[in-house]
Amino acid sequence: MPADAEATGCRAPLLAVYIAPMHALLSATAARRFAAALWIVAVIAATAQQGLAHQNNNYLIFRAASLHLVHGQDLYAAYPALHFDFFKYSPTFALLFLPFALLPFALSMLLWNALNAGALWIGIGAVLPTRRATVARAVVFLDMLGSLQNVQSNALVAGLIILTFAAYERRHTVLGSLAAGIGAAIKIFPVVGVTFALCHPRKFRVVAAVLVTTLVLLALPLLVTPWTTLMTQYSSWQAIENRDTVDRGFTVMQMVELLLHRDWPNLPIQIIGAVALMAPVIVRRAQQREWRFRLTYLCSVLVFCVIFNHQSESPTFVIAVAGAAIWFASLPRMSRWTWALLILFVVGTILASSDAMPNVVQREVFDRYHAKTIPAIILWLVMQWQLWTFSPAEAISADVASAS
């Protein structure tokens, strides 16, 4: 970890948003232990709610898909006797989930939720020093809990993207590519994590590692299913993905439609977004050696993966919130405008789908107009602006000021 990433100091008001105003009285170790206990309680509570009180439908889909893969059945067909809705992840994910499918339902869900929360917890700790990581974990806590309550994979995906970045930072090319590949096997968009390699010299090694890990992961289901059946599964997966390309979710594309009343296709806007995301990293090559520049790019990628993902929904926002949490927690100091941006993001995105938001506001504003996307878009634009205007001299002076 570069030295400038170790700047000390913790913004107590950030943590106070979610945990307690007494954080300033706690040591960094005590605060970390309290946060860890809170996350453990969240894992247990979400499992009790969704695995004991009733059997969550999303988890029924995951478990059924693994068994369907082993038995050679179409993963993407309707199985109304088992669950509603469809399985939409890759055959590789169905195989990797198989150990969870074989365990008793509640125990399996407990381990799955622990994996999701643990991946995100470890990922944040891999890119931030202890006190700042505690702040970031506090900011992302509500969305992490929401993801667990929906028994989805979003917290795991967020953790894998961050771990991809952390692995490339430590020159662990294969591990980084493997994390990106597993993330893409769950939800395709985490493959954008391989762009972290743009900032590092081992680009050809990364390309080779990505190709090898991708081929291995794509072929992995051959351990339990024949080649012809697997090809049929991939064909069915492509068909169900193509059917969902008209969705807009909580995205930039949805905002464009609401504002301009134009039914434009998603793909051109997504391509423009991807080019805008990578442009400052490609153009400003001299800045790539700076830790704060690279960390800002990580945060931008995490937000991008939600606001340009046509299938994004409220539980998906844990990925964007993770990026926002790391960005806010890593700032050397908070100005008035960053405090204003934090408040806007907390109220307009994090609390928008929580019980803290009045039902009428949630229904008439945030649900109708997908308004929780707006603060995330604004924050992403700020991150991109920072990448274009980043100055190493300003970063050094800011770190000195925050440490003094």
Long-range contacts (C-beta under 8 A, 24 or more apart in sequence): 1-129, 1-169, 1-291, 2-291, 4-291, 4-292, 4-395, 4-396, 4-399, 5-127, 5-128, 5-129, 5-291, 5-292, 5-295, 5-330, 6-129, 7-129, 7-332, 7-399, 7-402, 7-403, 8-129, 8-131, 8-402, 8-403, 9-131, 9-332, 9-402, 9-403, 10-131, 10-132, 10-134, 10-135, 11-135, 11-328, 11-329, 11-334, 14-135, 14-138, 14-139, 14-328, 14-329, 14-342, 15-134, 15-135, 15-138, 15-139, 17-138, 17-139, 17-346, 18-138, 18-139, 18-141, 18-142, 19-138, 19-141, 28-130, 28-131, 28-134, 29-130, 31-131, 31-134, 32-130, 32-133, 32-134, 35-134, 35-137, 35-138, 35-141, 36-121, 38-141, 39-117, 39-121, 39-137, 39-141, 39-144, 42-117, 42-141, 42-144, 42-145, 42-148, 43-110, 43-113, 43-114, 43-117, 43-148, 44-110, 46-113, 46-145, 46-148, 46-149, 46-151, 47-106, 47-109, 47-110, 47-113, 47-148, 49-149, 50-109, 50-148, 50-149, 50-151, 51-105, 51-106, 51-108, 51-109, 51-110, 51-151, 52-106, 55-105, 56-109, 56-150, 56-151, 57-83, 57-84, 57-85, 58-150, 58-151, 58-152, 59-105, 59-108, 59-109, 59-112, 59-151, 61-85, 61-86, 61-87, 62-87, 62-89, 62-94, 62-97, 62-100, 62-101, 62-112, 63-97, 63-100, 63-101, 63-105, 63-108, 64-101, 65-89, 65-93, 65-94, 65-97, 66-94, 66-95, 66-97, 66-98, 66-100, 66-101, 67-101, 68-94, 69-94, 69-95, 69-98, 69-221, 69-224, 69-225, 69-233, 70-98, 70-224, 70-225, 72-225, 72-226, 72-229, 74-232, 74-233, 74-236, 75-233, 75-236, 75-237, 76-233, 76-236, 76-237, 76-239, 76-240, 77-236, 86-240, 88-237, 88-240, 88-241, 88-244, 89-153, 89-185, 89-186, 89-187, 90-185, 90-186, 90-237, 91-221, 91-225, 91-230, 91-233, 91-234, 91-237, 92-185, 92-217, 92-218, 92-220, 92-221, 93-185, 93-186, 94-221, 95-220, 95-221, 95-223, 95-224, 96-182, 96-185, 96-220, 98-224, 109-151, 112-151, 113-148, 113-151, 115-156, 116-144, 116-147, 116-148, 116-153, 116-154, 116-155, 116-156, 116-159, 117-144, 117-148, 117-155, 118-159, 119-155, 119-156, 119-158, 119-159, 119-160, 119-163, 120-144, 120-155, 120-156, 120-158, 120-159, 120-162, 120-318, 120-322, 121-159, 122-159, 122-163, 123-158, 123-159, 123-160, 123-161, 123-162, 123-163, 123-166, 123-322, 124-162, 124-322, 124-325, 124-326, 126-162, 126-163, 126-166, 127-162, 127-165, 127-166, 127-169, 127-295, 127-298, 127-326, 128-326, 128-329, 128-330, 132-329, 132-330, 133-329, 135-325, 135-328, 135-329, 136-322, 136-325, 136-326, 136-328, 136-329, 136-330, 137-325, 138-325, 139-321, 139-324, 139-325, 139-328, 139-329, 139-346, 139-350, 140-318, 140-321, 140-322, 140-325, 142-350, 142-351, 142-354, 143-315, 143-317, 143-318, 143-321, 143-322, 143-350, 144-318, 146-314, 146-315, 146-318, 146-353, 146-354, 147-315, 147-318, 150-315, 152-315, 153-186, 153-187, 154-315, 154-316, 154-318, 154-319, 155-318, 156-186, 157-183, 157-186, 157-187, 157-190, 157-305, 157-319, 158-302, 158-318, 158-319, 158-322, 160-186, 160-190, 160-193, 161-190, 161-192, 161-193, 161-298, 161-301, 161-302, 161-305, 161-319, 162-298, 162-302, 162-322, 162-326, 164-190, 164-193, 164-194, 164-196, 165-193, 165-196, 165-294, 165-298, 165-301, 168-196, 168-197, 168-199, 168-200, 168-206, 169-196, 169-200, 169-294, 171-200, 171-202, 173-202, 173-205, 173-206, 173-209, 174-209, 174-213, 176-206, 176-209, 177-206, 177-209, 177-210, 177-212, 177-213, 178-209, 178-213, 180-210, 180-213, 181-210, 181-213, 181-214, 181-216, 181-217, 182-217, 184-214, 185-217, 187-309, 188-241, 189-305, 189-309, 190-305, 192-274, 192-277, 192-301, 192-304, 192-305, 193-301, 195-277, 195-278, 195-281, 195-301, 196-294, 196-297, 196-298, 196-301, 198-278, 198-281, 198-282, 198-288, 199-281, 199-288, 199-289, 199-293, 199-294, 199-297, 200-288, 244-310, 244-311, 245-310, 246-310, 247-310, 247-311, 248-310, 249-309, 249-310, 249-311, 249-312, 249-313, 249-316, 249-370, 250-306, 250-307, 250-312, 250-313, 250-314, 250-316, 250-317, 250-370, 250-372, 250-373, 251-306, 251-307, 251-308, 251-309, 251-310, 251-312, 251-370, 251-373, 252-307, 252-308, 252-373, 252-377, 253-308, 253-310, 254-370, 254-373, 255-370, 255-373, 255-374, 255-377, 258-369, 258-370, 266-310, 269-308, 270-308, 270-310, 273-304, 273-307, 273-308, 274-304, 274-308, 276-384, 277-301, 277-304, 277-384, 280-384, 280-387, 280-388, 281-387, 284-387, 284-388, 284-390, 287-387, 287-390, 287-392, 290-390, 290-392, 290-395, 292-330, 292-390, 292-395, 293-387, 293-390, 293-395, 295-326, 295-330, 296-327, 296-383, 296-386, 296-387, 296-390, 297-387, 298-323, 298-326, 299-323, 299-324, 299-326, 299-327, 299-330, 299-383, 300-380, 300-383, 300-384, 300-387, 302-326, 303-376, 303-379, 303-380, 303-383, 304-380, 306-376, 307-373, 307-376, 307-377, 307-380, 314-353, 314-372, 317-349, 317-350, 317-353, 317-372, 317-376, 320-349, 320-376, 321-349, 321-350, 323-383, 324-349, 324-376, 324-379, 327-379, 327-383, 332-395, 332-398, 332-399, 332-401, 332-402, 333-398, 333-401, 333-402, 341-375, 341-378, 341-379, 341-382, 344-375, 344-378, 345-375, 345-376, 345-379, 347-375, 348-372, 348-374, 348-375, 349-373, 349-375, 349-376
